[in-house]
Amino acid sequence: MLVKTKNFLEEVRAELGKVTWPARKETISTAWVVVVIIVLISLYLGACDVVLAKLIRFILR
């Protein structure tokens, strides 16, 4: 089992060497896009929650 584990880790290391990693600038810009989208979706869902809560309170009165 130890030999299989060692072979597996060697293969993983070899495959990671083939990976093309994005540049730092590209990673940061992509992260900002993700953060902005998360904020926009959060605001939208929060607004929907408030509207639906008020609608349900109005109906149940």
Gaussian input, Z-matrix of N, CA and C with variables (Angstrom, degrees):
# hf/3-21g

backbone

0 1
 N
 C     1     B1
 C     2     B2     1     A1
 N     3     B3     2     A2     1     D1
 C     4     B4     3     A3     2     D2
 C     5     B5     4     A4     3     D3
 N     6     B6     5     A5     4     D4
 C     7     B7     6     A6     5     D5
 C     8     B8     7     A7     6     D6
 N     9     B9     8     A8     7     D7
 C    10    B10     9     A9     8     D8
 C    11    B11    10    A10     9     D9
 N    12    B12    11    A11    10    D10
 C    13    B13    12    A12    11    D11
 C    14    B14    13    A13    12    D12
 N    15    B15    14    A14    13    D13
 C    16    B16    15    A15    14    D14
 C    17    B17    16    A16    15    D15
 N    18    B18    17    A17    16    D16
 C    19    B19    18    A18    17    D17
 C    20    B20    19    A19    18    D18
 N    21    B21    20    A20    19    D19
 C    22    B22    21    A21    20    D20
 C    23    B23    22    A22    21    D21
 N    24    B24    23    A23    22    D22
 C    25    B25    24    A24    23    D23
 C    26    B26    25    A25    24    D24
 N    27    B27    26    A26    25    D25
 C    28    B28    27    A27    26    D26
 C    29    B29    28    A28    27    D27
 N    30    B30    29    A29    28    D28
 C    31    B31    30    A30    29    D29
 C    32    B32    31    A31    30    D30
 N    33    B33    32    A32    31    D31
 C    34    B34    33    A33    32    D32
 C    35    B35    34    A34    33    D33
 N    36    B36    35    A35    34    D34
 C    37    B37    36    A36    35    D35
 C    38    B38    37    A37    36    D36
 N    39    B39    38    A38    37    D37
 C    40    B40    39    A39    38    D38
 C    41    B41    40    A40    39    D39
 N    42    B42    41    A41    40    D40
 C    43    B43    42    A42    41    D41
 C    44    B44    43    A43    42    D42
 N    45    B45    44    A44    43    D43
 C    46    B46    45    A45    44    D44
 C    47    B47    46    A46    45    D45
 N    48    B48    47    A47    46    D46
 C    49    B49    48    A48    47    D47
 C    50    B50    49    A49    48    D48
 N    51    B51    50    A50    49    D49
 C    52    B52    51    A51    50    D50
 C    53    B53    52    A52    51    D51
 N    54    B54    53    A53    52    D52
 C    55    B55    54    A54    53    D53
 C    56    B56    55    A55    54    D54
 N    57    B57    56    A56    55    D55
 C    58    B58    57    A57    56    D56
 C    59    B59    58    A58    57    D57
 N    60    B60    59    A59    58    D58
 C    61    B61    60    A60    59    D59
 C    62    B62    61    A61    60    D60
 N    63    B63    62    A62    61    D61
 C    64    B64    63    A63    62    D62
 C    65    B65    64    A64    63    D63
 N    66    B66    65    A65    64    D64
 C    67    B67    66    A66    65    D65
 C    68    B68    67    A67    66    D66
 N    69    B69    68    A68    67    D67
 C    70    B70    69    A69    68    D68
 C    71    B71    70    A70    69    D69
 N    72    B72    71    A71    70    D70
 C    73    B73    72    A72    71    D71
 C    74    B74    73    A73    72    D72
 N    75    B75    74    A74    73    D73
 C    76    B76    75    A75    74    D74
 C    77    B77    76    A76    75    D75
 N    78    B78    77    A77    76    D76
 C    79    B79    78    A78    77    D77
 C    80    B80    79    A79    78    D78
 N    81    B81    80    A80    79    D79
 C    82    B82    81    A81    80    D80
 C    83    B83    82    A82    81    D81
 N    84    B84    83    A83    82    D82
 C    85    B85    84    A84    83    D83
 C    86    B86    85    A85    84    D84
 N    87    B87    86    A86    85    D85
 C    88    B88    87    A87    86    D86
 C    89    B89    88    A88    87    D87
 N    90    B90    89    A89    88    D88
 C    91    B91    90    A90    89    D89
 C    92    B92    91    A91    90    D90
 N    93    B93    92    A92    91    D91
 C    94    B94    93    A93    92    D92
 C    95    B95    94    A94    93    D93
 N    96    B96    95    A95    94    D94
 C    97    B97    96    A96    95    D95
 C    98    B98    97    A97    96    D96
 N    99    B99    98    A98    97    D97
 C   100   B100    99    A99    98    D98
 C   101   B101   100   A100    99    D99
 N   102   B102   101   A101   100   D100
 C   103   B103   102   A102   101   D101
 C   104   B104   103   A103   102   D102
 N   105   B105   104   A104   103   D103
 C   106   B106   105   A105   104   D104
 C   107   B107   106   A106   105   D105
 N   108   B108   107   A107   106   D106
 C   109   B109   108   A108   107   D107
 C   110   B110   109   A109   108   D108
 N   111   B111   110   A110   109   D109
 C   112   B112   111   A111   110   D110
 C   113   B113   112   A112   111   D111
 N   114   B114   113   A113   112   D112
 C   115   B115   114   A114   113   D113
 C   116   B116   115   A115   114   D114
 N   117   B117   116   A116   115   D115
 C   118   B118   117   A117   116   D116
 C   119   B119   118   A118   117   D117
 N   120   B120   119   A119   118   D118
 C   121   B121   120   A120   119   D119
 C   122   B122   121   A121   120   D120
 N   123   B123   122   A122   121   D121
 C   124   B124   123   A123   122   D122
 C   125   B125   124   A124   123   D123
 N   126   B126   125   A125   124   D124
 C   127   B127   126   A126   125   D125
 C   128   B128   127   A127   126   D126
 N   129   B129   128   A128   127   D127
 C   130   B130   129   A129   128   D128
 C   131   B131   130   A130   129   D129
 N   132   B132   131   A131   130   D130
 C   133   B133   132   A132   131   D131
 C   134   B134   133   A133   132   D132
 N   135   B135   134   A134   133   D133
 C   136   B136   135   A135   134   D134
 C   137   B137   136   A136   135   D135
 N   138   B138   137   A137   136   D136
 C   139   B139   138   A138   137   D137
 C   140   B140   139   A139   138   D138
 N   141   B141   140   A140   139   D139
 C   142   B142   141   A141   140   D140
 C   143   B143   142   A142   141   D141
 N   144   B144   143   A143   142   D142
 C   145   B145   144   A144   143   D143
 C   146   B146   145   A145   144   D144
 N   147   B147   146   A146   145   D145
 C   148   B148   147   A147   146   D146
 C   149   B149   148   A148   147   D147
 N   150   B150   149   A149   148   D148
 C   151   B151   150   A150   149   D149
 C   152   B152   151   A151   150   D150
 N   153   B153   152   A152   151   D151
 C   154   B154   153   A153   152   D152
 C   155   B155   154   A154   153   D153
 N   156   B156   155   A155   154   D154
 C   157   B157   156   A156   155   D155
 C   158   B158   157   A157   156   D156
 N   159   B159   158   A158   157   D157
 C   160   B160   159   A159   158   D158
 C   161   B161   160   A160   159   D159
 N   162   B162   161   A161   160   D160
 C   163   B163   162   A162   161   D161
 C   164   B164   163   A163   162   D162
 N   165   B165   164   A164   163   D163
 C   166   B166   165   A165   164   D164
 C   167   B167   166   A166   165   D165
 N   168   B168   167   A167   166   D166
 C   169   B169   168   A168   167   D167
 C   170   B170   169   A169   168   D168
 N   171   B171   170   A170   169   D169
 C   172   B172   171   A171   170   D170
 C   173   B173   172   A172   171   D171
 N   174   B174   173   A173   172   D172
 C   175   B175   174   A174   173   D173
 C   176   B176   175   A175   174   D174
 N   177   B177   176   A176   175   D175
 C   178   B178   177   A177   176   D176
 C   179   B179   178   A178   177   D177
 N   180   B180   179   A179   178   D178
 C   181   B181   180   A180   179   D179
 C   182   B182   181   A181   180   D180

   B1=1.4565
   B2=1.5260
   B3=1.3154
   B4=1.4594
   B5=1.5243
   B6=1.3289
   B7=1.4642
   B8=1.5291
   B9=1.3525
   B10=1.4652
   B11=1.5221
   B12=1.3196
   B13=1.4615
   B14=1.5186
   B15=1.3240
   B16=1.4583
   B17=1.5306
   B18=1.3294
   B19=1.4719
   B20=1.5242
   B21=1.3269
   B22=1.4605
   B23=1.5255
   B24=1.3099
   B25=1.4635
   B26=1.5325
   B27=1.3149
   B28=1.4683
   B29=1.5280
   B30=1.3382
   B31=1.4612
   B32=1.5254
   B33=1.3276
   B34=1.4618
   B35=1.5221
   B36=1.3071
   B37=1.4692
   B38=1.5305
   B39=1.3250
   B40=1.4690
   B41=1.5292
   B42=1.3280
   B43=1.4661
   B44=1.5283
   B45=1.3337
   B46=1.4598
   B47=1.5238
   B48=1.3227
   B49=1.4602
   B50=1.5210
   B51=1.3229
   B52=1.4609
   B53=1.5266
   B54=1.3075
   B55=1.4605
   B56=1.5233
   B57=1.3330
   B58=1.4607
   B59=1.5226
   B60=1.3105
   B61=1.4567
   B62=1.5223
   B63=1.3518
   B64=1.4670
   B65=1.5296
   B66=1.3262
   B67=1.4626
   B68=1.5278
   B69=1.3102
   B70=1.4714
   B71=1.5300
   B72=1.3241
   B73=1.4674
   B74=1.5336
   B75=1.3134
   B76=1.4655
   B77=1.5330
   B78=1.3065
   B79=1.4626
   B80=1.5239
   B81=1.3328
   B82=1.4689
   B83=1.5234
   B84=1.3253
   B85=1.4631
   B86=1.5238
   B87=1.3080
   B88=1.4604
   B89=1.5274
   B90=1.3172
   B91=1.4672
   B92=1.5241
   B93=1.3295
   B94=1.4667
   B95=1.5271
   B96=1.3212
   B97=1.4680
   B98=1.5284
   B99=1.3098
   B100=1.4684
   B101=1.5256
   B102=1.3241
   B103=1.4622
   B104=1.5289
   B105=1.3244
   B106=1.4720
   B107=1.5238
   B108=1.3186
   B109=1.4693
   B110=1.5216
   B111=1.3178
   B112=1.4708
   B113=1.5205
   B114=1.3217
   B115=1.4692
   B116=1.5272
   B117=1.3261
   B118=1.4595
   B119=1.5320
   B120=1.3044
   B121=1.4646
   B122=1.5222
   B123=1.3301
   B124=1.4664
   B125=1.5264
   B126=1.3209
   B127=1.4658
   B128=1.5263
   B129=1.3267
   B130=1.4580
   B131=1.5326
   B132=1.3272
   B133=1.4632
   B134=1.5259
   B135=1.3288
   B136=1.4647
   B137=1.5173
   B138=1.3321
   B139=1.4644
   B140=1.5288
   B141=1.3209
   B142=1.4690
   B143=1.5217
   B144=1.2996
   B145=1.4640
   B146=1.5251
   B147=1.3244
   B148=1.4647
   B149=1.5263
   B150=1.3251
   B151=1.4636
   B152=1.5321
   B153=1.3035
   B154=1.4641
   B155=1.5223
   B156=1.3140
   B157=1.4632
   B158=1.5315
   B159=1.3230
   B160=1.4668
   B161=1.5261
   B162=1.3287
   B163=1.4576
   B164=1.5369
   B165=1.2852
   B166=1.4772
   B167=1.5221
   B168=1.3505
   B169=1.4731
   B170=1.5294
   B171=1.3288
   B172=1.4616
   B173=1.5317
   B174=1.3361
   B175=1.4644
   B176=1.5220
   B177=1.3209
   B178=1.4598
   B179=1.5222
   B180=1.3244
   B181=1.4598
   B182=1.4727
   A1=110.65
   A2=116.71
   A3=120.73
   A4=111.14
   A5=116.09
   A6=120.60
   A7=109.81
   A8=117.20
   A9=120.87
   A10=110.78
   A11=116.61
   A12=120.74
   A13=110.52
   A14=116.47
   A15=120.83
   A16=110.82
   A17=116.91
   A18=120.78
   A19=110.87
   A20=115.62
   A21=119.79
   A22=110.86
   A23=117.39
   A24=121.12
   A25=111.61
   A26=117.37
   A27=120.33
   A28=110.89
   A29=116.72
   A30=120.45
   A31=111.22
   A32=116.36
   A33=120.29
   A34=109.89
   A35=116.64
   A36=120.75
   A37=110.82
   A38=116.79
   A39=120.80
   A40=110.67
   A41=116.90
   A42=120.45
   A43=111.38
   A44=117.40
   A45=120.02
   A46=111.52
   A47=116.74
   A48=120.37
   A49=112.15
   A50=117.28
   A51=121.67
   A52=112.83
   A53=116.38
   A54=120.81
   A55=110.33
   A56=115.85
   A57=121.07
   A58=107.64
   A59=116.11
   A60=120.98
   A61=109.90
   A62=117.71
   A63=119.52
   A64=110.86
   A65=114.58
   A66=119.91
   A67=109.50
   A68=116.15
   A69=121.17
   A70=111.03
   A71=116.99
   A72=121.23
   A73=110.28
   A74=116.79
   A75=121.49
   A76=110.91
   A77=117.08
   A78=121.22
   A79=111.19
   A80=116.33
   A81=120.57
   A82=110.65
   A83=117.57
   A84=119.33
   A85=110.94
   A86=117.72
   A87=120.96
   A88=110.57
   A89=116.75
   A90=120.33
   A91=110.50
   A92=117.69
   A93=120.66
   A94=111.12
   A95=116.32
   A96=119.94
   A97=109.57
   A98=116.88
   A99=120.96
   A100=110.74
   A101=117.98
   A102=121.49
   A103=110.69
   A104=117.39
   A105=121.09
   A106=110.74
   A107=117.02
   A108=120.05
   A109=110.61
   A110=117.73
   A111=120.91
   A112=110.68
   A113=117.68
   A114=120.97
   A115=110.50
   A116=117.39
   A117=120.69
   A118=111.53
   A119=117.09
   A120=120.13
   A121=110.54
   A122=117.30
   A123=120.98
   A124=111.22
   A125=116.60
   A126=120.18
   A127=111.02
   A128=116.41
   A129=120.45
   A130=110.85
   A131=117.20
   A132=120.42
   A133=111.57
   A134=117.16
   A135=120.39
   A136=111.12
   A137=116.86
   A138=120.70
   A139=110.62
   A140=116.94
   A141=120.38
   A142=110.47
   A143=117.99
   A144=122.42
   A145=110.95
   A146=116.62
   A147=120.59
   A148=110.52
   A149=116.70
   A150=120.86
   A151=110.50
   A152=117.30
   A153=120.00
   A154=111.91
   A155=118.16
   A156=121.24
   A157=110.25
   A158=116.99
   A159=120.33
   A160=110.94
   A161=116.84
   A162=121.34
   A163=110.82
   A164=116.91
   A165=120.44
   A166=110.16
   A167=117.35
   A168=119.66
   A169=110.83
   A170=117.71
   A171=122.09
   A172=110.62
   A173=116.17
   A174=120.07
   A175=111.44
   A176=118.52
   A177=121.76
   A178=114.04
   A179=119.22
   A180=120.73
   A181=112.01
   D1=-35.67
   D2=179.93
   D3=-63.53
   D4=-36.35
   D5=179.95
   D6=-68.00
   D7=-41.44
   D8=178.86
   D9=-63.13
   D10=-41.06
   D11=179.38
   D12=-64.39
   D13=-43.73
   D14=179.16
   D15=-62.05
   D16=-44.15
   D17=178.56
   D18=-62.61
   D19=-42.46
   D20=179.21
   D21=-59.98
   D22=-47.99
   D23=-179.19
   D24=-64.00
   D25=-36.49
   D26=176.45
   D27=-65.06
   D28=-40.00
   D29=178.41
   D30=-67.80
   D31=-38.81
   D32=177.57
   D33=-62.04
   D34=-44.69
   D35=179.47
   D36=-61.53
   D37=-41.44
   D38=179.35
   D39=-64.49
   D40=-42.11
   D41=179.78
   D42=-67.05
   D43=-39.47
   D44=178.10
   D45=-63.90
   D46=-28.00
   D47=176.66
   D48=-68.88
   D49=-21.79
   D50=-179.68
   D51=-86.99
   D52=-12.04
   D53=-176.00
   D54=-70.30
   D55=137.81
   D56=173.56
   D57=-95.55
   D58=106.45
   D59=-177.18
   D60=-83.50
   D61=142.84
   D62=178.55
   D63=-70.36
   D64=155.47
   D65=178.01
   D66=-70.38
   D67=158.53
   D68=-178.79
   D69=-57.64
   D70=-43.19
   D71=-178.55
   D72=-62.17
   D73=-43.03
   D74=179.21
   D75=-64.67
   D76=-40.35
   D77=179.41
   D78=-64.30
   D79=-42.92
   D80=-179.67
   D81=-66.39
   D82=-43.67
   D83=-179.15
   D84=-66.28
   D85=-38.47
   D86=177.57
   D87=-65.82
   D88=-39.46
   D89=178.65
   D90=-63.12
   D91=-39.45
   D92=178.64
   D93=-64.49
   D94=-39.65
   D95=177.64
   D96=-60.90
   D97=-43.94
   D98=179.01
   D99=-62.32
   D100=-44.39
   D101=179.87
   D102=-61.85
   D103=-44.64
   D104=-179.86
   D105=-62.76
   D106=-43.99
   D107=179.15
   D108=-63.28
   D109=-41.69
   D110=178.50
   D111=-61.49
   D112=-42.80
   D113=179.28
   D114=-63.86
   D115=-44.24
   D116=-179.75
   D117=-63.55
   D118=-44.23
   D119=178.91
   D120=-65.55
   D121=-38.66
   D122=178.15
   D123=-62.75
   D124=-43.06
   D125=178.02
   D126=-63.68
   D127=-42.58
   D128=179.03
   D129=-62.29
   D130=-48.28
   D131=-179.46
   D132=-65.70
   D133=-36.26
   D134=176.28
   D135=-63.65
   D136=-42.69
   D137=178.38
   D138=-64.23
   D139=-42.77
   D140=177.10
   D141=-60.53
   D142=-41.23
   D143=179.80
   D144=-62.20
   D145=-45.14
   D146=-179.84
   D147=-63.85
   D148=-45.92
   D149=-178.90
   D150=-63.13
   D151=-47.00
   D152=-179.38
   D153=-66.18
   D154=-36.83
   D155=177.72
   D156=-63.38
   D157=-43.96
   D158=178.47
   D159=-65.49
   D160=-39.10
   D161=178.59
   D162=-63.77
   D163=-43.55
   D164=179.40
   D165=-66.38
   D166=-42.35
   D167=176.94
   D168=-60.23
   D169=-40.10
   D170=179.68
   D171=-65.21
   D172=-43.52
   D173=-179.29
   D174=-66.67
   D175=-38.65
   D176=-175.69
   D177=-81.15
   D178=-5.56
   D179=179.46
   D180=-73.18

